[in-house]
Amino acid sequence: MPSQGRTDAASRLLAASPDAVFAALVDPGALMAWLPPDGMSGRALLFEPREGGRYRIELRYQDAAAPGATGKTTARTDVTSGRFLALEPGKRVVQSVEFESGDPAFAGEMIMTWSLDPAPGGTRVTVTAANVPAGISAEDHAAGLASSLENLARFLA
């Protein structure tokens, strides 16, 4: 796939082993407990955590927590689907992500890579999003990625 769009990244040191972080990335219950950024909740609609496996998740804006927020799929939801491109236990998860949206600003395949590097005190988790759709502002994406990493740190504490 030719590179398009921009690449966003965020990183955080977590007080957990690479194996514990990996498990939180590939278990749908765990993922939905920490992935939704502040003001959102989530549910896994389809989840096949194996190379080539598919997934589909829905993130929903909580009315009181995100007044005026609008979703990419419906007024209150963001639905994404994709495939697991690589699963390396304790090391990384690579997945394709496509938004279900009628707005061309959210079209295209984004590639998300979750890299897990052992570090003093735990694991350095770096999430890189390549080919970010133009409809996602850099500021909103940075805030969402940071929120998800903070949630993951709390989940694993």
C-alpha positions in Angstrom: 0.0 0.0 0.0 1.5 3.4 -0.9 2.0 5.7 2.0 -0.6 8.5 2.2 -1.7 11.0 4.8 0.2 11.6 8.0 1.6 9.5 10.7 0.7 10.1 14.4 2.4 8.4 17.3 2.3 8.3 21.1 4.3 6.5 23.7 4.1 5.7 27.4 6.0 3.6 29.9 3.7 1.1 31.6 4.4 -0.7 34.8 3.6 -4.1 33.3 5.4 -6.8 31.4 5.3 -7.0 27.6 3.3 -10.2 27.8 0.7 -8.5 30.1 0.4 -5.6 27.6 0.1 -7.9 24.7 -2.7 -9.8 26.4 -4.6 -6.6 27.0 -4.3 -5.8 23.2 -5.6 -9.2 22.0 -8.4 -9.9 24.5 -11.7 -8.2 23.4 -13.0 -7.7 27.0 -9.7 -6.2 28.1 -9.4 -4.0 25.0 -12.9 -2.6 25.4 -12.1 -1.8 29.1 -9.2 0.5 28.2 -9.2 1.5 24.5 -12.1 3.9 24.4 -10.8 7.5 25.0 -12.3 9.6 27.8 -15.9 10.3 27.1 -16.5 7.1 25.1 -17.4 3.5 25.8 -16.8 0.5 23.4 -17.9 -2.9 22.4 -16.3 -5.6 20.2 -18.7 -6.6 17.4 -16.3 -9.1 15.9 -12.9 -10.1 17.2 -10.6 -12.8 15.7 -7.1 -12.2 17.2 -4.9 -14.1 14.8 -2.9 -13.0 11.8 -5.4 -12.4 9.1 -8.3 -12.4 11.6 -10.9 -9.7 11.3 -12.3 -7.4 13.9 -15.1 -4.8 14.1 -15.5 -2.5 17.1 -17.9 0.3 18.0 -16.9 3.3 20.2 -19.9 5.3 21.5 -19.8 8.9 22.8 -21.3 9.1 26.3 -23.9 11.9 26.3 -22.9 13.6 29.5 -19.1 13.1 29.0 -18.9 14.5 25.5 -21.6 17.1 24.9 -21.7 18.2 21.2 -19.4 15.3 20.1 -20.2 13.8 16.8 -19.3 10.4 15.5 -17.8 9.3 12.2 -20.4 6.5 11.6 -23.5 7.9 13.3 -24.1 11.0 15.3 -22.8 9.2 18.5 -20.6 6.3 17.2 -17.4 5.5 15.5 -17.3 2.0 14.0 -14.1 0.6 12.7 -13.2 -2.7 11.1 -10.0 -4.2 9.9 -7.6 -7.1 10.1 -4.8 -8.2 12.3 -1.7 -8.0 10.0 0.9 -9.2 12.6 0.7 -10.6 16.1 4.0 -11.1 17.8 3.4 -12.1 21.5 5.2 -9.7 23.9 6.5 -7.6 20.9 3.9 -6.0 18.7 0.4 -5.9 17.2 -0.2 -4.5 13.7 -3.7 -4.0 12.4 -5.5 -2.3 9.6 -8.2 0.1 10.5 -11.0 1.5 8.4 -13.8 3.8 9.6 -17.3 3.0 8.5 -18.3 6.5 7.4 -20.0 8.1 4.5 -17.7 11.1 4.8 -14.7 10.8 2.4 -12.6 12.6 5.0 -12.5 9.4 7.0 -11.9 7.0 4.0 -8.8 4.9 3.6 -6.9 2.2 5.5 -4.9 3.3 8.5 -2.2 1.0 9.8 -1.9 0.9 13.6 1.2 -0.6 15.1 1.5 -1.2 18.9 5.1 -1.8 19.7 6.1 -3.3 23.1 9.7 -2.7 24.3 11.0 -4.0 27.6 12.2 -1.0 29.7 13.3 -0.4 33.3 10.1 -0.5 35.3 8.0 -2.2 32.7 7.2 -1.8 29.0 7.5 1.2 26.7 4.3 1.0 24.6 4.4 3.0 21.3 1.4 3.3 19.1 2.0 4.5 15.6 -0.9 5.3 13.2 0.1 5.5 9.5 -2.1 7.0 6.8 -4.4 8.8 9.3 -7.5 10.0 7.5 -7.6 13.7 6.9 -10.9 14.0 8.9 -9.1 13.2 12.1 -7.2 16.3 13.4 -3.7 15.9 14.7 -4.8 17.5 18.0 -7.8 15.2 18.5 -5.8 12.1 17.5 -3.0 13.0 19.9 -5.5 13.5 22.7 -7.3 10.2 21.9 -4.0 8.2 21.7 -2.8 9.7 25.0 -6.1 8.9 26.7 -6.1 5.3 25.5 -2.5 4.8 26.8 -3.4 6.4 30.1 -6.4 4.0 30.3 -4.2 1.1 29.5 -1.7 2.0 32.2 -4.6 2.2 34.8 -6.0 -1.1 33.5 -2.7 -2.9 34.0 -1.9 -1.3 37.3 
